[in-house]
């Protein structure tokens, strides 16, 4: 079981029990503790119970009542309902520590369902996995990126194959994809995949007959860092691969922007002194310094003694791009996701130095810049969080 970011009193992700709810609905907090309207109360309480078990593990019905503040009658009704739905199971009795009947422990039925996650952000491959409710990958499949005309069919077949091998009912399918994605799972634009105005979520749902949630890959990745990686509630994740993007949580709330393009930092101009030509046709974009193909190419062309300078140059450009974000939002940590041999070390060190030089507040001097520990699985695990949040109200 992965390390879960446990917070006492963690509440639900969704006020409604609607099973098709998207993971990035406008104004929807991942975790919530305030009261909701009566008509939403049962869905809220159901999610609150599941959220508590997800983060704190097996406990008795009395423990659940104390932890959630719900009455024992409400807890008993919800537990019975969730057992019938296959999401909760009785795990046996607690070891007796005193007189009286030992309590029966309740927990999520963590083996009762699976989640399918897809990561479409790879340069050469599309990745998919079957995951447990705890975000552990039990089966992984990679396929080569096909020609544009066969891309959708390839994604569908990858997902269909994983569903058939899941060996348990599939709770839903989460997809992390490059590009700008709206709150209905429509790809507003994804130039690298040749999609614009394409309803990927609807297409996959129709083809597979299962709940599907689609989000930008960096937005998916930051959810994995928050739920499974112990990140703070105010965190910026920079994802470096074929392109450069970022995902942002503020008070545990995904920030998407008015046009769903928050975090699209790859084409922010970070140099007025020339620099490498970007794929978009401009000079001075962060992506031209920091993307894996660009950075790898520059390192290959540099003399051995000059390679650290290339990495520090890229780190400085990243710091230039992030300093205004840090100054405006006061995030507590910045997480880097991508090849550690490129990002960890001189590049990350120079990013920190540039941030310190370009921000004023003493509190911002303590911002933490670190590598994710999820490696190449971060988008797949973030896709699982999307499904947990959308289907169960758990994050």
C-alpha positions as CSV (number, residue, x, y, z in Angstrom):
1,X,0.0,0.0,0.0
2,X,1.5,3.4,-0.9
3,X,2.1,6.1,1.6
4,X,-1.0,8.1,1.8
5,X,-1.2,11.7,2.9
6,X,-3.3,11.4,6.0
7,X,-4.9,14.4,7.5
8,X,-7.0,14.2,10.6
9,X,-10.6,15.0,10.0
10,X,-10.2,14.8,6.2
11,X,-13.6,15.1,4.6
12,X,-15.2,14.3,1.3
13,X,-14.4,15.3,-2.2
14,X,-17.9,15.7,-3.5
15,X,-21.2,16.9,-2.1
16,X,-23.2,14.8,-4.5
17,X,-23.4,11.1,-5.0
18,X,-23.6,11.4,-8.8
19,X,-21.4,8.6,-10.2
20,X,-20.4,10.4,-13.4
21,X,-19.2,13.6,-11.7
22,X,-16.0,14.9,-13.2
23,X,-12.8,15.2,-11.1
24,X,-12.4,18.9,-12.0
25,X,-15.8,20.4,-11.6
26,X,-15.8,24.2,-11.2
27,X,-15.4,25.2,-7.6
28,X,-15.2,21.6,-6.4
29,X,-12.8,21.0,-3.5
30,X,-11.1,17.7,-3.3
31,X,-11.7,17.6,0.4
32,X,-14.4,19.4,2.2
33,X,-15.5,19.8,5.8
34,X,-18.3,22.4,5.7
35,X,-22.0,21.4,5.9
36,X,-24.0,20.8,2.7
37,X,-27.6,21.1,1.6
38,X,-30.0,18.5,2.9
39,X,-30.6,17.1,-0.5
40,X,-26.9,16.4,-0.9
41,X,-26.4,15.1,2.7
42,X,-26.5,11.3,2.0
43,X,-24.0,11.6,-0.9
44,X,-21.8,13.8,1.3
45,X,-22.0,11.4,4.3
46,X,-21.3,8.4,2.1
47,X,-18.2,10.0,0.6
48,X,-17.1,11.2,4.1
49,X,-17.2,7.6,5.4
50,X,-15.3,6.3,2.4
51,X,-12.7,9.1,2.7
52,X,-12.2,8.3,6.3
53,X,-11.6,4.6,5.7
54,X,-9.4,5.4,2.7
55,X,-7.0,7.4,4.7
56,X,-7.2,5.9,8.1
57,X,-7.8,2.2,7.4
58,X,-10.0,-0.3,9.2
59,X,-12.1,0.8,12.2
60,X,-15.3,-0.1,13.9
61,X,-18.6,1.5,13.3
62,X,-18.3,3.3,16.6
63,X,-14.9,4.6,15.6
64,X,-16.4,5.9,12.3
65,X,-19.1,7.7,14.2
66,X,-16.6,9.4,16.4
67,X,-14.2,10.3,13.6
68,X,-16.9,11.6,11.2
69,X,-19.3,13.2,13.7
70,X,-22.1,11.2,12.1
71,X,-24.6,9.3,14.3
72,X,-24.2,5.6,14.8
73,X,-27.6,5.0,13.1
74,X,-26.4,6.9,10.0
75,X,-23.1,5.0,10.1
76,X,-24.8,1.6,10.3
77,X,-27.2,2.5,7.4
78,X,-24.3,3.7,5.2
79,X,-22.1,0.7,6.0
80,X,-24.9,-1.7,5.1
81,X,-25.4,0.2,1.9
82,X,-21.7,0.3,1.0
83,X,-21.3,-3.4,1.8
84,X,-24.2,-4.2,-0.6
85,X,-22.6,-2.0,-3.2
86,X,-19.3,-3.9,-2.8
87,X,-17.2,-0.9,-1.6
88,X,-16.9,-1.8,2.1
89,X,-16.3,-5.1,3.8
90,X,-16.2,-6.4,7.3
91,X,-12.6,-7.4,8.1
92,X,-13.2,-9.5,11.3
93,X,-13.1,-8.6,14.9
94,X,-10.7,-6.3,16.7
95,X,-8.4,-8.0,19.2
96,X,-10.1,-7.7,22.5
97,X,-8.5,-5.3,25.0
98,X,-11.1,-5.4,27.7
99,X,-14.5,-6.7,28.7
100,X,-17.4,-6.7,26.3
101,X,-18.0,-8.0,22.8
102,X,-15.1,-7.2,20.4
103,X,-15.8,-4.7,17.7
104,X,-16.2,-5.7,14.1
105,X,-13.7,-3.8,11.9
106,X,-14.9,-2.1,8.7
107,X,-12.6,-1.1,5.8
108,X,-12.8,-0.4,2.1
109,X,-12.9,-3.6,0.1
110,X,-9.6,-2.7,-1.5
111,X,-9.5,-5.8,-3.6
112,X,-13.1,-5.6,-4.7
113,X,-12.6,-3.1,-7.5
114,X,-9.9,-2.0,-9.9
115,X,-9.2,1.3,-11.7
116,X,-7.8,1.6,-15.3
117,X,-5.5,4.5,-15.8
118,X,-4.1,5.8,-19.2
119,X,-1.2,8.1,-19.8
120,X,-1.1,9.6,-23.3
121,X,1.8,12.0,-22.6
122,X,4.7,9.8,-23.7
123,X,6.8,10.8,-26.6
124,X,7.0,7.3,-28.1
125,X,4.5,5.2,-26.2
126,X,1.0,5.3,-24.7
127,X,0.9,3.7,-21.3
128,X,-2.0,2.0,-19.4
129,X,-2.3,0.2,-16.1
130,X,-4.7,-1.6,-13.9
131,X,-4.5,-0.1,-10.4
132,X,-5.9,-1.0,-7.0
133,X,-7.9,1.6,-5.0
134,X,-4.7,2.4,-3.2
135,X,-3.0,3.4,-6.4
136,X,-0.8,0.3,-6.7
137,X,-0.2,-0.8,-10.2
138,X,-0.9,-4.5,-10.7
139,X,-0.7,-4.7,-14.5
140,X,0.9,-2.3,-17.0
141,X,0.8,-2.2,-20.8
142,X,2.6,0.1,-23.2
143,X,1.9,0.5,-26.9
144,X,3.7,2.5,-29.6
145,X,2.2,5.9,-30.5
146,X,0.4,5.2,-33.8
147,X,-0.3,7.5,-36.7
148,X,-2.8,10.2,-35.9
149,X,-5.6,8.5,-37.8
150,X,-5.4,5.4,-35.6
151,X,-4.8,7.2,-32.3
152,X,-8.3,7.0,-30.9
153,X,-8.8,3.3,-31.9
154,X,-5.4,2.5,-30.3
155,X,-6.4,4.2,-27.0
156,X,-9.7,2.4,-27.0
157,X,-8.1,-1.0,-27.6
158,X,-5.5,-0.4,-24.9
159,X,-8.2,0.5,-22.4
160,X,-10.4,-2.4,-23.4
161,X,-7.6,-4.9,-23.0
162,X,-6.8,-3.6,-19.5
163,X,-10.4,-3.8,-18.5
164,X,-10.6,-7.4,-19.7
165,X,-7.5,-8.3,-17.6
166,X,-8.5,-6.4,-14.5
167,X,-9.9,-9.5,-12.6
168,X,-12.3,-7.4,-10.7
169,X,-15.1,-4.9,-11.5
170,X,-13.6,-1.7,-12.9
171,X,-14.7,1.4,-11.0
172,X,-13.8,3.7,-13.9
173,X,-11.1,4.8,-16.4
174,X,-8.9,7.9,-15.8
175,X,-7.0,9.5,-18.6
176,X,-4.1,11.9,-18.4
177,X,-3.4,13.6,-21.8
178,X,-1.3,16.5,-23.1
179,X,-3.1,19.6,-24.1
180,X,-5.9,21.9,-22.7
181,X,-8.8,19.8,-21.4
182,X,-12.1,21.3,-20.3
183,X,-14.3,20.1,-17.4
184,X,-16.3,17.7,-19.7
185,X,-13.2,15.9,-20.9
186,X,-13.1,17.6,-24.2
187,X,-9.7,18.3,-25.7
188,X,-9.7,22.0,-26.4
189,X,-6.4,21.7,-28.1
190,X,-3.5,19.1,-28.1
191,X,-1.3,20.0,-31.0
192,X,1.1,17.1,-30.4
193,X,-1.8,14.6,-30.7
194,X,-3.6,16.5,-33.5
195,X,-6.7,17.0,-31.5
196,X,-8.8,20.2,-31.2
197,X,-12.4,20.3,-29.9
198,X,-12.4,16.5,-29.5
199,X,-14.6,14.9,-27.0
200,X,-12.2,12.2,-25.8
201,X,-14.1,11.5,-22.6
202,X,-17.4,11.0,-24.4
203,X,-15.8,8.8,-27.1
204,X,-14.2,6.5,-24.6
205,X,-17.3,6.3,-22.5
206,X,-19.4,5.3,-25.5
207,X,-16.9,2.8,-26.7
208,X,-16.2,1.1,-23.4
209,X,-19.4,1.5,-21.5
210,X,-17.7,2.6,-18.3
211,X,-17.3,5.9,-16.4
212,X,-14.4,7.9,-17.9
213,X,-12.6,11.0,-16.6
214,X,-10.1,12.9,-18.7
215,X,-7.7,15.6,-17.6
216,X,-4.5,17.3,-18.6
217,X,-1.6,15.0,-17.7
218,X,0.1,17.6,-15.3
219,X,-3.2,18.1,-13.6
220,X,-3.5,14.4,-13.1
221,X,0.1,14.1,-11.9
222,X,-0.4,16.7,-9.1
223,X,-3.4,14.8,-7.8
224,X,-1.1,11.7,-7.4
225,X,1.4,13.8,-5.6
226,X,-1.3,15.1,-3.2
227,X,-3.1,11.8,-2.5
228,X,-0.2,9.3,-2.6
229,X,2.9,11.5,-2.2
230,X,2.2,13.5,0.9
231,X,2.3,16.9,-0.9
232,X,1.0,20.0,0.8
233,X,-2.4,21.5,-0.1
234,X,-0.6,24.3,-1.9
235,X,1.7,22.7,-4.4
236,X,2.9,23.3,-8.0
237,X,4.0,20.3,-10.0
238,X,6.1,20.9,-13.1
239,X,5.9,18.0,-15.6
240,X,8.8,17.8,-18.1
241,X,8.6,15.4,-21.0
242,X,8.0,16.0,-24.7
243,X,6.7,19.4,-23.6
244,X,6.5,21.3,-20.3
245,X,3.4,21.9,-18.3
246,X,2.4,22.2,-14.7
247,X,-0.5,21.3,-12.3
248,X,-1.5,23.4,-9.4
249,X,-3.4,22.9,-6.2
250,X,-4.4,25.8,-4.0
251,X,-5.9,24.8,-0.6
252,X,-6.4,21.3,-2.1
253,X,-8.4,22.7,-5.0
254,X,-7.3,22.1,-8.6
255,X,-6.8,25.3,-10.5
256,X,-7.7,25.2,-14.2
257,X,-8.2,28.8,-15.2
258,X,-11.1,30.5,-17.0
259,X,-10.2,28.7,-20.2
260,X,-8.8,25.5,-18.7
261,X,-5.2,26.5,-19.5
262,X,-3.8,27.2,-16.0
263,X,-0.4,25.7,-15.7
264,X,0.4,25.9,-19.4
265,X,3.9,27.4,-18.8
266,X,5.8,25.8,-21.6
267,X,5.4,28.7,-23.9
268,X,6.0,31.5,-21.4
269,X,8.8,33.6,-22.7
270,X,11.8,33.3,-20.3
271,X,14.5,34.8,-22.4
272,X,14.9,38.1,-24.2
273,X,18.4,37.2,-25.1
274,X,17.7,34.9,-27.9
275,X,17.9,31.2,-27.2
276,X,16.8,28.0,-28.9
277,X,13.9,28.0,-31.4
278,X,10.7,26.5,-30.0
279,X,8.5,24.1,-31.8
280,X,5.8,26.8,-31.8
281,X,8.0,28.9,-34.0
282,X,9.0,31.5,-31.3
283,X,12.3,32.1,-29.6
284,X,12.5,32.3,-25.8
285,X,9.9,29.8,-24.7
286,X,10.6,27.7,-21.5
287,X,9.9,24.5,-23.4
288,X,12.8,25.2,-25.8
289,X,15.2,25.1,-22.9
290,X,13.5,22.5,-20.6
291,X,11.7,19.9,-22.7
292,X,13.4,16.5,-22.7
293,X,14.2,16.5,-26.4
294,X,15.5,20.0,-26.3
295,X,17.6,19.6,-23.2
296,X,18.9,16.2,-24.3
297,X,20.0,17.6,-27.6
298,X,21.8,20.6,-26.0
299,X,23.6,18.3,-23.6
300,X,24.7,16.0,-26.4
301,X,26.1,18.9,-28.3
302,X,28.0,20.4,-25.3
303,X,31.5,19.5,-24.2
304,X,31.6,17.4,-21.0
305,X,32.8,20.4,-18.9
306,X,29.9,22.5,-20.2
307,X,27.0,20.2,-19.4
308,X,26.5,21.4,-15.9
309,X,26.2,24.9,-17.3
310,X,23.5,23.7,-19.8
311,X,21.5,22.2,-16.9
312,X,21.9,25.3,-14.8
313,X,20.8,27.5,-17.7
314,X,17.6,25.4,-18.0
315,X,17.1,25.6,-14.2
316,X,17.5,29.4,-14.3
317,X,14.8,29.6,-17.0
318,X,12.5,27.5,-15.0
319,X,13.0,29.7,-12.0
320,X,12.3,32.8,-14.1
321,X,9.0,31.2,-15.2
322,X,8.0,30.1,-11.7
323,X,9.0,33.2,-9.7
324,X,5.8,35.2,-10.5
325,X,3.7,32.1,-9.7
326,X,5.4,31.7,-6.4
327,X,5.0,35.4,-5.6
328,X,1.3,35.5,-6.5
329,X,0.2,32.2,-5.0
330,X,2.7,31.5,-2.2
331,X,2.8,27.7,-2.8
332,X,4.8,25.8,-0.2
333,X,6.5,23.4,-2.5
334,X,7.4,22.8,-6.1
335,X,7.6,19.2,-7.3
336,X,9.5,18.2,-10.5
337,X,8.3,15.3,-12.6
338,X,10.5,14.0,-15.4
339,X,13.9,12.3,-15.9
340,X,15.8,12.6,-12.7
341,X,19.1,12.5,-14.5
342,X,18.1,15.8,-16.1
343,X,16.1,17.6,-13.4
344,X,17.7,16.5,-10.2
345,X,21.0,18.1,-9.2
346,X,22.3,21.3,-10.9
347,X,19.0,22.1,-12.6
348,X,16.9,22.0,-9.4
349,X,19.6,23.8,-7.4
350,X,19.7,26.6,-9.9
351,X,15.9,26.8,-9.9
352,X,15.9,27.4,-6.2
353,X,18.7,30.0,-6.4
354,X,16.7,31.9,-9.1
355,X,13.5,31.8,-7.1
356,X,15.3,33.2,-4.1
357,X,16.8,36.0,-6.2
358,X,13.5,36.9,-7.9
359,X,11.0,36.8,-5.0
360,X,10.9,39.2,-2.1
361,X,9.1,37.6,0.8
362,X,11.4,35.8,3.3
363,X,8.7,33.1,3.6
364,X,9.1,32.3,0.0
365,X,12.9,31.7,0.4
366,X,11.9,28.5,2.2
367,X,10.0,27.0,-0.7
368,X,10.9,23.4,-1.2
369,X,11.8,22.1,-4.7
370,X,12.0,18.4,-5.0
371,X,11.6,15.4,-7.3
372,X,8.5,13.3,-7.3
373,X,9.0,9.8,-6.0
374,X,6.4,8.4,-8.4
375,X,8.7,8.3,-11.5
376,X,7.0,7.4,-14.8
377,X,3.9,6.2,-13.0
378,X,2.7,9.6,-11.7
379,X,0.1,10.2,-14.4
380,X,-1.3,6.7,-14.2
381,X,-1.7,7.1,-10.4
382,X,-3.1,10.5,-10.8
383,X,-5.7,9.1,-13.2
384,X,-6.7,6.7,-10.4
385,X,-7.2,9.6,-8.1
386,X,-9.5,11.2,-10.6
387,X,-11.7,8.1,-10.6
388,X,-11.6,7.8,-6.8
389,X,-12.7,11.4,-6.5
390,X,-15.3,11.3,-9.3
391,X,-16.8,8.0,-8.3
392,X,-16.4,7.7,-4.6
393,X,-15.7,11.2,-3.4
394,X,-12.2,10.1,-2.2
395,X,-9.0,11.9,-2.7
